[in-house]
Amino acid sequence: MMLGYLLARQGIDVTVLEKHADFLRDFRGDTVHPSTLQVLAELGLLDRFLQRPHQELRQVKVEIGNRAFRVADFARVRTRCRFIAFMPQWDFLDFLADEARALPNFHLLMSTEATKLLTRDGRVTGVRAMGRDGELRLRASLVVAADGRTSILRHQAGLEVEDLGAPIDVLWFRIGRVGDAVEQTLGRVDAGRFMITIDRGDYWQCAYVIRKGAADALKAGPIEPFKQAVAAAAPYLGPSIDDLRSWDDVKLLSVSVDRLTRWSQPGLLCIGDAAHAMSPVGGVGINMAIQDAVATANLLGGKIKAGSLADADLDLVRRRRLFPTRLTQAFQVFVQNKVLVPVLQRKPFHVPLVVRLLDRLPLLRALPARFIGLGVLPEHVQER
């Protein structure tokens, strides 16, 4: 959606396919980081975006045992918005769609799913899709696959995936919020348990980390032991814990961390999770995808408009975004293996020295805030 908007602003005819009838479905990536807020500011969209209901997180705190540690402070990051905005992703997508529809060369086809790549002489020339009125074929000088970590299009293209490993999965659910006295603390660590709670105004969006593949065994039993574990990890959820009526209220995110060895072939480019699936560690997935979109528009937009896009140009996006992707994924894999796995194995867990230092020395909190909030080599909109 972001890429379509950016290209349409450059005067390029763009069609975005969305397989659902609307955006109102269960997303996990509801964090809009300062890097994305900066992009919106550069596009002149920030003020209108922030008029929509959202919550703001200005510090990241982690509770280990019974003590909270401050580990990141966005007030110390040099950027336009020094906070993470929490907004349901369907609202974010609706906002982008509304802005994009104002551009005459932007076209959004809802209830339309790309099902097959169209090729000619070894080159991707468009897609076959199933829409409301049946099958249709769309021809394009460039097809961008942004269809997620289980991308149909990248699979059909035969692009090789490098799996970096993910020893965890995440259970997502909602618990109603009662009262206003609870201070926002993202991570909660205790022996055998790690969970995230995000304040969404009238409810908590919760993520409970489990061992890879453990979901089936959990869901084979009653939900009551799980509810007890959640309430023990975050006692303030106790009054509303019966919001979890059954396992139907708990969604599984099967975590994967991978990236393509090549992000493109003639006529086709993969971005976002289709190019590099991110762990939920740091909540950076949506923001990395938007950085890909900005880089793509900056590097390729002028060539597309001029009709001079060459096959070799598509690799410019991978070359631009590979270092940030590698570094971010390396950090995520480190946290998974060195922090989350020992916690889930109930091994003795001591507060890491770096966490203690961050809590004691406010100046240091700018470093993780910048890494999480802005990322590595953040992109900026280059208008043409």
Stockholm file with secondary structure:
# STOCKHOLM 1.0

chainA/1-384         MMLGYLLARQGIDVTVLEKHADFLRDFRGDTVHPSTLQVLAELGLLDRFLQRPHQELRQVKVEIGNRAFRVADFARVRTRCRFIAFMPQWDFLDFLADEARALPNFHLLMSTEATKLLTRDGRVTGVRAMGRDGELRLRASLVVAADGRTSILRHQAGLEVEDLGAPIDVLWFRIGRVGDAVEQTLGRVDAGRFMITIDRGDYWQCAYVIRKGAADALKAGPIEPFKQAVAAAAPYLGPSIDDLRSWDDVKLLSVSVDRLTRWSQPGLLCIGDAAHAMSPVGGVGINMAIQDAVATANLLGGKIKAGSLADADLDLVRRRRLFPTRLTQAFQVFVQNKVLVPVLQRKPFHVPLVVRLLDRLPLLRALPARFIGLGVLPEHVQER
#=GR chainA/1-384 SS CHHHHHHHHTTCCEEEECSSSSSCSCCSCCEECHHHHHHHHHTTCHHHHHTSSCEEECEEEEEETTEEEEEEEGGGSCSSCCSEEECCHHHHHHHHHHHHHTSTTEEEETTCEEEEEEEETTEEEEEEEEETTEEEEEECSCEEECCCTTCHHHHHHTCCEEECCCCEEEEEEEEECCCSCCCCCCEEEETTEEEEEEECSSEEEEEEEEETTCHHHHHTSCSHHHHHHHHHHSGGGGGGGGGCCSGGGCEEECCCCEEESCCEETTEEECGGGTEECCSGGGCHHHHHHHHHHHHHHHHHHHHHHTCCCGGGGHHHHHHHHHHHHHHHHHHHHHIIIIIHHHHTTCCCCCCHHHHHHHHCGGGGHHHHHHHHTCSSCCCCCCC
#=GC SS_cons         CHHHHHHHHTTCCEEEECSSSSSCSCCSCCEECHHHHHHHHHTTCHHHHHTSSCEEECEEEEEETTEEEEEEEGGGSCSSCCSEEECCHHHHHHHHHHHHHTSTTEEEETTCEEEEEEEETTEEEEEEEEETTEEEEEECSCEEECCCTTCHHHHHHTCCEEECCCCEEEEEEEEECCCSCCCCCCEEEETTEEEEEEECSSEEEEEEEEETTCHHHHHTSCSHHHHHHHHHHSGGGGGGGGGCCSGGGCEEECCCCEEESCCEETTEEECGGGTEECCSGGGCHHHHHHHHHHHHHHHHHHHHHHTCCCGGGGHHHHHHHHHHHHHHHHHHHHHIIIIIHHHHTTCCCCCCHHHHHHHHCGGGGHHHHHHHHTCSSCCCCCCC
//
